[in-house]
Amino acid sequence: MPANPVAPESQRLMSLDALRGFDMFWILGADSLVYALHGLAQTAPTKFLATQLDHAEWDGFHFYDLIFPLFVFMMGVSTVFSLEKIILREGRSAAVKRVLQRGILLFIIGLIYSGGFTNPWPDMRLMGVLNRIALCYTFGGLLFVFLNWRALAAVAVALLLGYWALLALVPFPDVRPAGYNGVVTKEAGFKQLSDINLASTNIIRGSYVQGVNLTDYLDQKYLPGRKYDGTYDPEGILSTLPALVTGLLGIFAGRFLRHSKLPDRKKVLWLLGAGAGSAALGWLWGVEMPVIKKIWTSSYVLVAGGYSAMLLGVFYWIVDVKQWRAWCQPFVWIGMNPLTIYLTSNFLGGLGFEKLARRLAGGPVKNFFDSHVAAGFGDLVIAAITVALFVWFARFLYQRKIFLRL
């Protein structure tokens, strides 16, 4: 553990809850507001926003590509505040027990979220968003319990460089059919393993083609069960290693906020400066190793981690330093209960809260607005109701102090 004296125990970081809620806000259905606005009036600003609220197809970076790593980053920040209290009060063994219990339970919840035993094997997905979060939390938490910050930094650097070296240097078979040089995706006709040539004798290395790289090949060869993208999974085996670094970057930020004797203004400046430097280094590295979310390249880790640190700095300054909090209350409601709201949205079926909104304002109601106001206005009403529903649900849970704690 660090030699720095631990700061006096303080109240929960509201900025972290607000930022977590801001992150969840978009994936729960707020993005549909932007899509509806773009459908209603297709202007340059709405087109830009709509593009940013969709994932980059492969290489590149949109705002939506920040949602997942930002959550993992914030999980790392929270790890510092939660585990240090346990270590100080009960010791390392209690912290290890806590990490393992939470990690295993979250992984099981992830399996259920992805369908569980709805379909017979092998039509079951073993890896997913919650599963990756569980793995990052478990291994990141264990590393935090036993290693000091220098050792953690060494692990992070080794994972990023090691992942780059594996993808750049390790040979693997080109699984594409003879004479085909395109991508291997469901859209290109590669919907299952029988559509590719795992026994290919054409050996390549250093490829970052979609579906034709070492990360995807290992999923194609060794990841059992259903793959989200047909023959590979964006939350697959090898790409979990650099994802762990995203959590470690959050741990570094959390340790800095909790231990640093610097005044708050300088903490903010350090977060902004370190974040900008990380993002710049990631984009520079991206010249050689493209910034790709679906295989979580090392350059992507630095870009996403940099933006995450800058967002944390901004929220920390506004919410915890300046105490400007009225505007972020809906985000706090969501951020205090992200897993509950996320799971509820899934278990409602279909599109979750949007499905409920369509039951309230779909069909003839939507047609009325489209006919009497403007074409596409009905979708905007449904999107607004979707947002209102999940914000109301978050507020309901918050006011009644109902929080899902793993």
C-alpha positions in Angstrom: 0.0 0.0 0.0 1.2 3.6 -0.6 3.3 5.4 2.0 1.2 8.5 1.6 -1.0 9.2 4.6 -4.7 8.4 4.0 -6.9 11.4 3.8 -9.5 11.6 6.5 -12.6 9.6 5.7 -15.0 11.9 3.9 -18.4 11.8 2.4 -19.1 9.9 -0.8 -17.8 11.6 -3.9 -20.9 13.0 -5.5 -19.0 13.9 -8.6 -18.3 10.2 -9.2 -22.0 9.3 -8.8 -23.0 12.1 -11.1 -20.4 11.1 -13.8 -21.5 7.4 -13.5 -25.1 8.5 -13.9 -24.2 10.7 -16.9 -22.5 7.7 -18.5 -25.6 5.4 -17.9 -27.9 8.2 -19.0 -27.0 7.6 -22.7 -27.2 3.9 -22.8 -30.5 3.7 -21.0 -32.3 5.6 -23.9 -31.2 9.2 -23.9 -29.4 8.5 -27.2 -32.9 8.0 -28.8 -33.6 11.6 -28.1 -30.8 12.7 -30.4 -31.8 10.2 -33.1 -35.4 11.4 -32.9 -34.2 15.0 -33.2 -32.1 14.1 -36.2 -35.0 12.4 -37.8 -37.2 15.4 -37.2 -34.8 18.0 -38.6 -31.7 16.6 -40.3 -29.2 19.4 -39.7 -25.4 19.3 -39.5 -25.4 19.5 -35.7 -28.0 16.7 -35.2 -26.1 14.6 -37.8 -22.9 15.1 -35.9 -24.5 14.2 -32.5 -26.3 11.2 -34.0 -22.9 10.0 -35.4 -21.3 10.5 -32.0 -24.0 8.4 -30.3 -23.2 5.4 -32.5 -20.1 3.2 -32.2 -17.4 3.5 -34.8 -17.7 0.6 -37.1 -14.1 -0.6 -36.4 -11.2 1.8 -36.1 -11.8 5.4 -34.9 -13.5 6.9 -31.9 -17.0 8.3 -31.3 -18.4 9.5 -28.0 -20.4 6.2 -27.7 -17.1 4.4 -27.7 -16.3 6.1 -24.4 -19.4 4.8 -22.5 -18.1 1.3 -21.6 -14.4 2.2 -20.8 -15.6 5.2 -18.8 -17.7 2.9 -16.6 -14.7 0.6 -16.1 -12.5 3.6 -15.3 -15.0 4.8 -12.7 -15.2 1.3 -11.2 -11.4 1.6 -10.7 -11.9 4.9 -8.9 -14.6 3.4 -6.6 -12.3 0.4 -5.9 -9.8 2.7 -4.1 -12.4 4.3 -1.8 -14.2 1.0 -1.0 -11.3 -1.4 -0.5 -9.0 1.0 1.4 -11.7 1.3 4.1 -12.0 -2.5 4.3 -8.2 -2.9 4.4 -7.8 -0.3 7.2 -10.6 -1.8 9.3 -10.5 -5.5 8.6 -7.2 -6.3 6.8 -6.2 -7.6 3.3 -7.9 -11.0 3.7 -11.3 -9.3 4.2 -10.7 -7.1 1.1 -9.8 -10.2 -1.0 -12.9 -11.9 0.2 -15.0 -8.9 -0.8 -13.4 -8.7 -4.2 -13.9 -12.4 -5.0 -17.5 -12.4 -3.8 -18.5 -9.3 -5.8 -16.6 -10.4 -8.9 -18.1 -13.9 -9.0 -21.6 -12.6 -8.3 -21.3 -9.9 -11.0 -20.0 -12.5 -13.5 -23.0 -14.8 -12.8 -25.4 -11.8 -13.2 -23.7 -11.1 -16.5 -24.4 -14.6 -17.7 -28.1 -14.2 -16.8 -28.2 -10.8 -18.5 -26.9 -12.3 -21.7 -29.7 -14.8 -21.8 -28.6 -17.4 -19.2 -30.1 -20.8 -20.0 -32.7 -19.4 -22.4 -31.1 -21.3 -25.3 -29.4 -24.7 -25.3 -25.7 -24.9 -25.5 -23.7 -23.8 -27.4 -26.1 -20.9 -28.1 -25.1 -19.2 -24.9 -22.8 -16.2 -24.5 -20.1 -16.6 -21.8 -18.6 -13.1 -22.2 -20.3 -9.8 -22.3 -20.2 -6.3 -20.9 -21.0 -7.3 -17.3 -18.7 -10.2 -17.5 -15.8 -8.0 -18.6 -16.6 -5.6 -15.8 -16.5 -8.5 -13.3 -13.2 -9.7 -14.6 -11.7 -6.2 -14.6 -13.0 -5.5 -11.1 -11.7 -8.9 -9.7 -8.2 -8.8 -11.1 -7.8 -5.0 -10.7 -9.1 -5.3 -7.1 -6.7 -8.1 -6.2 -3.8 -6.2 -7.7 -4.7 -3.1 -5.8 -4.8 -5.1 -2.5 -1.3 -6.5 -2.8 0.7 -4.1 -5.0 1.9 -0.5 -4.4 1.4 2.1 -7.1 4.8 1.6 -8.7 4.1 -2.1 -9.2 0.6 -1.3 -10.5 2.1 1.1 -13.0 4.5 -1.6 -14.1 1.7 -4.1 -14.6 -0.3 -1.5 -16.6 2.7 -0.7 -18.9 3.5 -4.4 -19.3 -0.1 -5.3 -20.3 -0.3 -2.5 -22.9 3.1 -3.2 -24.4 2.6 -6.9 -24.2 -0.8 -6.7 -25.9 0.7 -4.6 -28.7 3.6 -7.0 -29.1 1.2 -10.0 -29.4 -1.0 -8.4 -32.0 2.0 -7.1 -34.0 4.4 -10.1 -33.8 2.6 -13.4 -33.1 1.7 -15.3 -36.3 -1.8 -16.8 -36.8 -3.8 -18.3 -39.7 -5.7 -16.0 -42.0 -9.2 -17.5 -41.6 -10.6 -15.9 -44.7 -11.6 -18.1 -47.7 -9.0 -18.2 -50.5 -9.0 -15.1 -52.7 -11.1 -13.0 -50.2 -9.3 -10.0 -48.7 -12.2 -8.3 -46.9 -13.4 -8.2 -43.4 -14.9 -11.1 -41.5 -18.2 -9.9 -40.1 -21.8 -11.0 -39.9 -22.7 -8.3 -42.4 -20.1 -9.8 -44.8 -21.7 -13.2 -44.5 -19.6 -14.8 -41.8 -22.3 -15.6 -39.2 -20.8 -18.7 -37.7 -17.5 -20.6 -37.3 -18.3 -22.9 -40.3 -18.1 -19.8 -42.5 -14.4 -19.3 -41.9 -11.3 -21.4 -42.4 -9.7 -22.1 -39.1 -7.4 -24.7 -40.7 -5.9 -22.2 -43.1 -2.2 -22.6 -43.8 -1.8 -18.9 -44.8 0.0 -17.5 -41.8 -0.1 -13.7 -41.2 0.8 -11.3 -38.4 0.3 -7.7 -37.5 -3.2 -7.6 -38.9 -5.9 -5.3 -37.5 -8.5 -6.2 -40.1 -12.0 -6.7 -38.5 -12.3 -10.4 -37.8 -8.8 -11.1 -39.0 -6.5 -10.3 -36.1 -4.9 -12.4 -33.3 -7.5 -11.3 -30.8 -10.5 -12.4 -32.9 -8.7 -15.5 -34.0 -8.3 -16.7 -30.4 -12.0 -16.2 -29.9 -12.7 -18.1 -33.1 -10.5 -20.9 -32.0 -10.9 -21.1 -28.2 -13.9 -19.1 -26.9 -16.8 -21.5 -26.4 -20.4 -20.6 -26.8 -22.1 -17.9 -28.8 -20.0 -15.0 -30.0 -21.7 -11.6 -30.1 -20.3 -10.8 -33.6 -20.8 -14.2 -35.1 -17.3 -15.6 -35.2 -15.7 -13.4 -32.5 -16.7 -11.4 -29.5 -15.9 -7.7 -28.7 -15.6 -8.8 -25.0 -13.5 -11.9 -25.8 -10.5 -13.6 -24.2 -7.4 -11.6 -25.1 -8.9 -8.1 -25.2 -9.8 -8.5 -21.6 -6.1 -7.9 -20.7 -5.9 -4.3 -21.9 -9.4 -3.7 -20.6 -7.9 -4.4 -17.1 -5.6 -1.5 -17.7 -8.6 0.8 -18.1 -9.6 -0.2 -14.6 -6.1 0.4 -13.3 -6.1 3.9 -14.8 -9.2 4.5 -12.7 -7.4 3.2 -9.7 -4.5 5.6 -10.2 -7.0 8.5 -10.4 -8.8 7.3 -7.3 -5.6 7.0 -5.3 -4.6 10.4 -6.5 -7.9 12.0 -5.3 -7.9 10.1 -2.0 -4.2 10.5 -1.0 -2.8 13.6 -2.6 -2.1 16.6 -0.3 -2.6 18.9 -3.3 -5.4 21.4 -3.1 -8.5 20.6 -5.1 -7.7 23.0 -7.9 -4.4 21.3 -8.6 -6.0 17.9 -8.4 -8.3 19.0 -11.2 -5.5 20.4 -13.2 -3.5 17.1 -12.8 -6.5 15.1 -14.0 -7.1 17.3 -17.0 -3.4 17.4 -17.9 -2.8 13.7 -17.4 -5.9 12.9 -19.3 -4.9 15.1 -22.2 -1.5 13.6 -22.3 -2.9 10.0 -22.2 -5.3 10.8 -25.0 -2.6 12.5 -27.1 -0.2 9.5 -26.6 -3.0 7.1 -27.5 -3.7 8.9 -30.8 0.0 9.0 -31.6 0.3 5.3 -30.9 -2.8 4.9 -33.1 -0.7 5.7 -36.2 0.9 2.2 -35.7 -1.8 0.4 -33.6 -5.2 1.7 -34.6 -7.7 2.9 -32.0 -10.2 0.1 -32.1 -12.8 -0.5 -29.3 -13.9 -4.0 -30.4 -10.5 -5.5 -29.7 -9.6 -2.8 -27.1 -6.3 -1.9 -28.6 -3.6 -0.4 -26.3 -4.0 2.9 -28.1 -7.7 2.8 -27.4 -7.0 2.3 -23.7 -5.0 5.4 -23.6 -7.4 7.5 -25.6 -10.5 6.4 -23.6 -8.6 6.6 -20.3 -7.5 10.1 -21.1 -11.0 11.3 -21.9 -12.3 9.6 -18.8 -9.7 11.3 -16.6 -10.6 14.7 -18.1 -14.4 14.1 -17.6 -13.7 13.1 -14.0 -11.7 16.3 -13.5 -14.5 18.4 -14.9 -17.2 16.7 -12.8 -15.0 16.8 -9.6 -14.4 20.6 -10.1 -18.1 21.4 -10.7 -19.8 19.0 -8.3 -17.4 18.5 -5.3 -15.2 21.6 -5.4 -17.6 24.4 -6.5 -20.6 22.5 -5.0 -22.8 23.3 -8.0 -25.0 20.3 -7.6 -28.7 21.1 -8.4 -28.2 20.4 -12.2 -26.8 16.9 -11.7 -29.3 15.4 -9.3 -30.9 13.2 -12.0 -27.5 11.8 -12.8 -26.8 11.2 -9.1 -30.1 9.2 -8.8 -29.0 7.0 -11.8 -25.3 6.8 -10.7 -26.2 5.6 -7.2 -28.1 2.6 -8.7 -26.6 1.8 -12.1 -26.7 -1.9 -12.0 -30.4 -2.0 -10.8 -31.5 0.3 -13.5 -29.4 -1.5 -16.2 -30.8 -4.9 -15.2 -34.3 -3.6 -15.0 -34.1 -2.3 -18.5 -33.0 -5.7 -19.8 -35.5 -7.7 -17.8 -38.3 -5.5 -19.1 -37.6 -7.1 -22.5 -36.9 -5.7 -25.9 -35.7 -2.1 -25.6 -36.5 -1.8 -21.9 -37.9 1.6 -20.9 -38.4 2.5 -24.6 -40.7 -0.5 -24.9 -42.8 0.8 -22.0 -42.8 4.3 -23.6 -44.1 2.8 -26.9 -46.9 1.2 -25.0 -47.9 4.6 -23.7 -47.3 6.7 -26.8 -46.9 4.4 -29.7 -49.4 3.4 -32.4 -52.3 5.9 -32.8 -50.6 8.4 -30.4 -47.4 8.4 -32.4 -49.4 8.7 -35.6 -51.3 11.7 -34.3 -48.2 13.6 -33.5 -46.6 12.6 -36.9 -49.7 13.8 -38.7 -50.7 16.9 -36.8 -47.3 18.3 -35.6 -44.5 17.0 -37.9 -43.3 13.8 -39.4 -41.0 12.1 -36.8 -42.4 14.1 -33.9 -44.0 10.9 -32.5 -40.6 9.3 -32.1 -39.4 12.4 -30.2 -42.3 12.1 -27.8 -41.5 8.4 -27.3 -37.9 9.2 -26.7 -38.8 11.9 -24.2 -41.1 9.5 -22.3 -38.3 6.9 -22.3 -36.0 9.3 -20.6 -38.7 10.4 -18.1 -39.4 6.8 -17.2 -35.9 5.8 -16.3 -35.2 9.0 -14.5 -38.4 8.6 -12.5 -37.4 5.0 -11.7 -34.0 6.1 -10.5 -35.5 8.9 -8.4 -38.0 6.4 -6.9 -35.2 4.0 -5.9 -33.0 6.9 -4.5 -35.8 8.4 -2.4 -36.6 5.1 -0.8 -33.0 4.2 -0.3 -33.2 1.1 -2.4 -29.7 0.3 -3.6 -28.4 -3.0 -5.1 -25.1 -3.7 -3.3 -23.2 -6.8 -4.5 
